[in-house]
Amino acid sequence: MLKAPIQGKTAIIDILRAAIPLYDFQRFTYRDYVNARFFMESNRASVDGMAVECAVWVHINEQGQADSVMVHHHPLPAALYFSRRMWQQVDEKYRELYLSPDEYAALTHG
């Protein structure tokens, strides 16, 4: 769960590098081009033992390069937990994009 879009190639790569190690596993249920401009993958995963479903949409520009990425996690408790874990995982400059421990506790009463 992001509080704002990630802007720029470097930021997207930094965020993906931080996110990948959080998954205990990922089992892909779909992974292919939808058409010439969109790539989609869907997977079942786990983060610290919590089940999470993920869908990733990648928009491909006219030069054949990814120019935007959308990642959707569900159910909501897993998305909130993933956001809190990302806050712990990312470099300080990206923390404002994710739920701080206090924000997570306020939303989950935990």
Buried (B, 14 or more C-beta within 10 A) or exposed (E): BBEEEBEEEEBBEBBEEBBEEBBEEEEEEEEEEEEEEEBBBBBEBBBEEBEBBBBBBBEBEEEEEEEEBEBEBEEEBBBBBBBBBBBEBBEEEBBEBBBBEEBBEEBEEE
